[in-house]
Amino acid sequence: MNNFTFRNPTRIHFGKGQIARIREEIPADARVLITYGGGSIKKNGVLDQVHAALENITFFEFGGIEPNPHFETLMKAVELVKQEKISYLLAVGGGSVVDGTKFIAGAAFYDDDPVEMLYTRATKVTKALPIGCVLTLPATGSEMNGNAVITRWETKDKMGMFSELMRPTFSILDPETTYTLPARQTGNGVVDAIVHIVEQYMTYPVNAKVQDYYAESLLKVLMEEGPKALKDPTNYDVRANIMWAATQALNGTLSLGVPGDWSIHAIGHQITALYGLDHAQTLAIVLPAVWSYKKAQKKEKLLQYAHHVLGLTEQDDNMCATKAIEKTREFFEQMGVATRLSAYGLGEESIPAIVEKLRQHGRLKLGEHGDITPDDVAELLKLAL
C-alpha cells in the first residue's frame, strides 16, 4: 500500500426527513442561492421541503443547469451571485447541479477570466462561497468531494477540476428524493458509481486489502440493488443502499494508497462533449474497450474481480478475465445503458475527433501506467463499435 493523507470534512445528513436539517447548517443571516436543473424538484416536492427549511432565511433561485453543466449557463449564475450579494450556495439536484454549483462558488471570487478555471483544473482558486447540497440523483459522488466537471459548450470542451475550497460543507441524502427518477437516470447513476469504483480498483495489486475489499463490497451492493431499483423504484432500502454506495464510491476513501486509472473518464468526457451522450453512457462504452485492450496489464485485478465480485470459477485465466469483461458489459445493458458506439449512431468516423480532443487537452499518457496514448485510444475505441 502506498503512503497517503486523508481528510473529508463534508458532513452528511442521511435518511428520511433530513432536508429539514438545512436550517441547522446555514446561518440565519445568509443570502442563499438555490441552484437546480430542469425543474423536477418542483414536481416531486423536494423544492417545497427546501423552502420550508429556509423559512426566515433570504433566498433566491437559479434553475436550468444542464446535465454536463455548461460554463456559459453557470456564468449567468455568477452574475446573479454578485448582483444579489449571495453568501451561501445550496445545490438541489444530481451531480451536474452540484458540479456546476462548485464552479459558481469558485468563479464568484475569481479575479481573472473564470474560463481559466476549466483549463487550470481550478488550481488557481483561492476563495469560494460555502456550498450545501440536497442530493436527488446518486451517481457522481460530488456531494462529498471537491471534484467538478464542466462543459464549455462553445468549444465542445468537457474539463475536470478539483479544489478543496469547492467541497460541500454539508450534504443531505434522503433516498425518498430518488423515487421519481426515470429508469434512464437510475441506470446511469448505478453505472457511473460502478465506474468510479473500478477506476480506483481495476489497476494492479499493491496489497491494499482494505481498499480492495471495500471496493468489492460496494460493487456487489450496486450490482445487487441496481436491477431492484428498476423493478421497484420506491423501495426505500434499495434506494438507500444505492445512494450511500454511490457517495462512498468517490469520497476519497477508495483511492487511498492505490494507483488509479481514470482513462475511461478521460475518453468518455470527449464523447459527451462532442456527441452529447450521457456521461454514464460514454463510460459504459469505453470501459469494456479499455479493459479488453489492457487485459494483460490488468489481468491480476480482473481475476480478483471475477472471483470476489462476480463469483466466476473458470480455471483458464484468460477465459476468466474475458468473461469478467463480458459479464460487466451484460450488467450495464441490464441497467438499460448500451455499451457500443453503434447503439448511439456513432461509427468509426467518430473516433478521430475524440482522439484529437485528447491531444488538444494534453491527455497524452492515460491509465495507471501512463501507457495509453491517443493512438492507443483510436485502436481501443474500435473495440467499442
Secondary structure as UniProt FT lines:
FT   STRAND          11..14
FT   TURN            16..17
FT   HELIX           18..21
FT   HELIX           22..25
FT   TURN            28..29
FT   STRAND          31..35
FT   HELIX           40..43
FT   HELIX           46..53
FT   TURN            54..56
FT   STRAND          58..62
FT   HELIX           71..83
FT   TURN            84..85
FT   STRAND          88..93
FT   HELIX           95..107
FT   TURN            108..109
FT   HELIX           115..119
FT   TURN            120..124
FT   STRAND          131..135
FT   HELIX           142..144
FT   STRAND          147..152
FT   TURN            153..156
FT   STRAND          157..162
FT   HELIX           164..166
FT   STRAND          170..173
FT   HELIX           175..178
FT   TURN            179..180
FT   HELIX           183..201
FT   HELIX           209..231
FT   TURN            233..234
FT   HELIX           236..249
FT   TURN            254..257
FT   HELIX           263..275
FT   HELIX           279..293
FT   TURN            294..298
FT   HELIX           299..308
FT   HELIX           317..334
FT   TURN            335..336
FT   HELIX           341..344
FT   HELIX           348..350
FT   HELIX           351..360
FT   TURN            361..362
FT   TURN            367..370
FT   HELIX           374..382
FT   TURN            383..384
//
